[in-house]
Amino acid sequence: MKYLLLLALLATSTWAAVPERGTRLKDLVTIEGVRSNQLVGYGLVVGLNGTGDRQQTRFSAQSLTNLLQRMGVSIDPALITVKNTAAVMITATLPPYAQPGSLIDVNVGAIGDASNLQGGLLVLTALRGVNGEVYATAQGPVVTAGFLSGRRGNSQTVNHPTAGRIPNGASVERLAPSVPLGKVIKLQLREEDFTTSARISEAVNKRFETSIAHADNSGLVSVNVPANYMARPTEFVAEIESLKVEPDHAARVVINEKTGTVILGSKVKIAPVAIMHGNLTVEVQTQLIPVPNGPFSSAPGVVAPQTSVTSTDEKSRNVLLQEGATVEELVKALAAIGSTARDVIAILESLRAAGALDAELEVI
């Protein structure tokens, strides 16, 4: 009896230790209407150590004049030569359902000829949405990710000192224009896929034991809010977001020719194919040989170019892939013959052209 109980406990603990497969629905979809909004504003950064806008940037002087006039100081903008001020653009992202008084980060970038925003202070600036309404106000010290040291020819610049960030630099002034949750909640897939959309609908119906979800297309699933959740739709969305779904992905190969990076998914299949890859190298060298003049000539000598052309044809390297070959086998085979990332890119493009690569080839 003791042994049976021990085996039962071991089986229970083993079953509990196995993690549930799938991805949370929260990581696969977004709620239609629940979205962030972009804000933008124009302002001034003051307190710079002589690295602000020069006289060529006239709008910064005009902006400073307008700011001083609102404070009761009248001055002609043509008479202003202030190198400690820079005109900047401010951008921010307003989260959905952001409440008045919440703090958000802002990005600051110079739009004039200022050379450095380090140590600057952003003056109170209104941030507007696409409808022209003010949703937040920004102010505070600018934190730059780079710096500029030295002067004129003896200077060094690290990263971008003309762009910076103000953590929690903006205060929300009004509610974000988000759509309230209603009787029907529409789930938008981050990556459109018919199989994943159908699995999401199936998982929601299985959880609530009724047909409340329907896959409209590859990117949208409509869910009717049950009667017992009608007064509390937020709790219903929380229940949906915690569901686990196994997403399906199309076979894809991504190539970045700029950096020589190749990313292959595990579902990429390769048809039976033989690959022969070799390199032909042609090298052209030019040497400048001085040619002296005659013994009684006072003219300077001349230089004559001498050009030589050499070519090297490497032996072709063979790779044979059997039926059902995987990406791992392809990579191992190419590595065994000493292929570089550039060689792999050329081979994959040739495989796709030959119809032997059963995947989508994307070049970025």
URLIN-V58992 format. One record per pair of residues at least 12 apart in sequence whose C-alpha atoms are under 6 Angstrom apart, sorted by sequence separation. I is the first residue (numbers start at 1). J is the second residue. D is the distance in Angstrom with one decimal. If there is no record, write none. Layout:
BEGIN
i=I j=J d=D
i=I j=J d=D
END
This chain:
BEGIN
i=65 j=77 d=5.8
i=125 j=137 d=5.5
i=146 j=158 d=5.0
i=201 j=213 d=5.1
i=212 j=224 d=5.1
i=290 j=302 d=5.9
i=291 j=303 d=5.7
i=125 j=138 d=5.2
i=146 j=159 d=4.6
i=201 j=214 d=5.6
i=290 j=303 d=4.3
i=92 j=106 d=4.7
i=124 j=138 d=5.6
i=146 j=160 d=5.1
i=147 j=161 d=5.1
i=201 j=215 d=5.9
i=289 j=303 d=5.5
i=62 j=77 d=5.6
i=91 j=106 d=5.7
i=124 j=139 d=4.7
i=146 j=161 d=4.6
i=289 j=304 d=5.3
i=61 j=77 d=5.8
i=91 j=107 d=5.2
i=123 j=139 d=5.4
i=251 j=267 d=5.4
i=288 j=304 d=5.7
i=90 j=107 d=5.6
i=122 j=139 d=5.2
i=144 j=161 d=5.8
i=198 j=215 d=5.8
i=251 j=268 d=5.1
i=288 j=305 d=4.4
i=90 j=108 d=4.7
i=122 j=140 d=5.2
i=197 j=215 d=5.8
i=287 j=305 d=5.6
i=89 j=108 d=5.8
i=121 j=140 d=5.6
i=287 j=306 d=5.1
i=89 j=109 d=5.4
i=121 j=141 d=4.3
i=144 j=164 d=4.1
i=286 j=306 d=5.6
i=88 j=109 d=5.3
i=120 j=141 d=5.9
i=121 j=142 d=5.9
i=143 j=164 d=5.2
i=197 j=218 d=5.7
i=286 j=307 d=4.4
i=88 j=110 d=4.3
i=120 j=142 d=5.7
i=142 j=164 d=5.8
i=143 j=165 d=5.2
i=285 j=307 d=5.7
i=88 j=111 d=5.4
i=142 j=165 d=5.7
i=285 j=308 d=5.4
i=142 j=166 d=5.3
i=194 j=218 d=4.2
i=284 j=308 d=6.0
i=193 j=218 d=4.7
i=284 j=309 d=4.7
i=118 j=144 d=5.9
i=192 j=218 d=5.1
i=283 j=309 d=5.9
i=60 j=87 d=5.1
i=192 j=219 d=4.5
i=283 j=310 d=5.4
i=282 j=310 d=6.0
i=140 j=169 d=5.9
i=282 j=311 d=4.3
i=53 j=83 d=5.8
i=139 j=169 d=5.7
i=189 j=219 d=4.9
i=281 j=311 d=5.6
i=52 j=83 d=4.7
i=138 j=169 d=5.5
i=188 j=219 d=5.6
i=281 j=312 d=5.1
i=52 j=84 d=4.9
i=138 j=170 d=4.0
i=188 j=220 d=4.8
i=280 j=312 d=5.9
i=50 j=83 d=4.8
i=52 j=85 d=4.9
i=53 j=86 d=5.1
i=137 j=170 d=5.3
i=187 j=220 d=5.6
i=280 j=313 d=4.4
i=50 j=84 d=5.0
i=52 j=86 d=4.7
i=137 j=171 d=5.5
i=187 j=221 d=5.0
i=49 j=84 d=5.8
i=136 j=171 d=5.4
i=186 j=221 d=5.7
i=279 j=314 d=5.4
i=48 j=84 d=4.3
i=136 j=172 d=4.3
i=186 j=222 d=4.5
i=278 j=314 d=5.9
i=47 j=84 d=5.5
i=135 j=172 d=6.0
i=136 j=173 d=4.9
i=185 j=222 d=5.9
i=278 j=315 d=6.0
i=46 j=84 d=5.9
i=135 j=173 d=5.3
i=185 j=223 d=5.1
i=278 j=316 d=4.2
i=46 j=85 d=4.5
i=135 j=174 d=5.3
i=184 j=223 d=5.6
i=277 j=316 d=5.3
i=45 j=85 d=5.6
i=184 j=224 d=4.6
i=276 j=316 d=5.9
i=277 j=317 d=5.2
i=45 j=86 d=5.2
i=184 j=225 d=5.9
i=276 j=317 d=5.5
i=44 j=86 d=5.7
i=183 j=225 d=5.4
i=276 j=318 d=4.6
i=44 j=87 d=4.8
i=275 j=318 d=5.6
i=44 j=88 d=5.8
i=275 j=319 d=5.0
i=43 j=88 d=5.5
i=116 j=161 d=5.0
i=117 j=162 d=5.4
i=274 j=319 d=5.8
i=116 j=162 d=5.0
i=274 j=320 d=4.5
i=42 j=89 d=4.8
i=41 j=89 d=5.9
i=273 j=321 d=5.5
i=41 j=90 d=5.0
i=272 j=321 d=5.5
i=40 j=90 d=5.6
i=272 j=322 d=4.9
i=40 j=91 d=4.5
i=196 j=247 d=5.1
i=272 j=323 d=4.7
i=39 j=91 d=5.6
i=110 j=162 d=5.6
i=196 j=248 d=5.5
i=271 j=323 d=5.8
i=39 j=92 d=5.1
i=39 j=93 d=6.0
i=109 j=163 d=4.3
i=38 j=93 d=4.8
i=57 j=112 d=5.9
i=108 j=163 d=5.7
i=270 j=325 d=5.5
i=37 j=93 d=5.7
i=108 j=164 d=5.1
i=37 j=94 d=5.0
i=108 j=165 d=5.7
i=269 j=326 d=5.4
i=36 j=94 d=5.5
i=107 j=165 d=4.5
i=36 j=95 d=4.5
i=53 j=112 d=6.0
i=106 j=165 d=5.8
i=36 j=96 d=5.1
i=53 j=113 d=5.1
i=106 j=166 d=5.4
i=35 j=96 d=5.4
i=53 j=114 d=4.3
i=105 j=166 d=5.9
i=34 j=96 d=5.9
i=52 j=114 d=4.3
i=105 j=167 d=4.6
i=51 j=114 d=5.7
i=105 j=168 d=4.5
i=106 j=169 d=6.0
i=51 j=115 d=5.3
i=104 j=168 d=4.7
i=105 j=169 d=5.4
i=51 j=116 d=5.4
i=103 j=168 d=5.0
i=104 j=170 d=5.3
i=103 j=170 d=5.6
i=103 j=171 d=4.7
i=102 j=171 d=5.7
i=101 j=171 d=5.6
i=102 j=172 d=5.4
i=101 j=172 d=5.2
i=48 j=120 d=5.1
i=100 j=172 d=4.8
i=47 j=120 d=5.0
i=100 j=173 d=4.8
i=46 j=120 d=5.5
i=100 j=174 d=5.2
i=45 j=120 d=5.7
i=46 j=121 d=5.2
i=45 j=121 d=5.2
i=99 j=175 d=5.5
i=45 j=122 d=4.3
i=44 j=122 d=5.9
i=98 j=176 d=5.8
i=44 j=123 d=5.8
i=97 j=176 d=5.6
i=260 j=341 d=5.6
i=43 j=125 d=5.6
i=96 j=178 d=6.0
i=260 j=342 d=5.9
i=41 j=126 d=6.0
i=271 j=356 d=4.8
i=41 j=127 d=4.6
i=270 j=356 d=5.7
i=40 j=127 d=5.2
i=270 j=357 d=5.0
i=39 j=127 d=5.6
i=40 j=128 d=5.5
i=39 j=128 d=5.2
i=269 j=358 d=5.5
i=39 j=129 d=4.8
i=268 j=359 d=5.8
i=252 j=359 d=5.0
i=256 j=363 d=5.9
i=251 j=359 d=4.8
i=252 j=360 d=4.5
i=253 j=361 d=4.9
i=254 j=362 d=4.8
i=255 j=363 d=4.7
i=256 j=364 d=5.1
i=252 j=361 d=6.0
i=254 j=363 d=5.9
i=34 j=178 d=5.8
i=33 j=179 d=5.0
i=32 j=186 d=5.5
i=31 j=186 d=6.0
i=31 j=187 d=5.0
i=30 j=187 d=5.7
i=29 j=187 d=5.8
i=30 j=188 d=5.1
i=29 j=188 d=5.1
i=29 j=189 d=4.3
i=28 j=189 d=5.9
i=29 j=190 d=5.4
i=28 j=190 d=5.8
i=26 j=241 d=4.5
i=25 j=241 d=4.8
i=24 j=242 d=5.7
i=25 j=243 d=5.6
i=24 j=243 d=5.6
i=24 j=244 d=4.6
i=23 j=244 d=5.1
i=22 j=244 d=5.0
i=23 j=245 d=5.2
i=22 j=245 d=4.7
i=23 j=246 d=5.9
i=22 j=246 d=4.2
END
